[in-house]
């Protein structure tokens, strides 16, 4: 991977993102953390939930879904 493919934070560039904040009650956040254990991160888990809902509402095509990381794909196939 060349340096042009990496952003200043050292992570590979995927697509532009926005930093947002979500306020959730502690009891809900703890449940989200627990449910996300099969995902790479809580953020990836929340993104998957949102994408699933947008696909269900026909606002996003399955082909437009963010590709899952290999770590997540491996866990799901087992």
C-alpha positions, 0 to 999 in steps of 0.5 A, a space after each residue: 500500500 503506497 502512502 497516497 492510499 493512506 490518510 493522515 490518520 494512517 487508515 486506508 482511504 475508503 470513502 469520504 466520511 463525516 464525524 457525527 455524534 449520537 447520544 444514547 442512554 447508557 443502558 442502550 449503549 451497553 446493549 449495542 456494545 454487547 450486540 456488536 461483539 461479532 462486528 469489528 467495531 460498534 461503529 461498523 455494527 451501527 453502520 450495518 444496522 442503518 444500511 439494512 434499514 435503508 435497503 429494506 426501505 429501498 433507499 440503498 441498493 445491496 450493491 451499494 452496501 459497504 463491503 464488510 472487512 475480512 475479519 467480519 466476513 470470516 466470523 460470519 461464515 463460520 
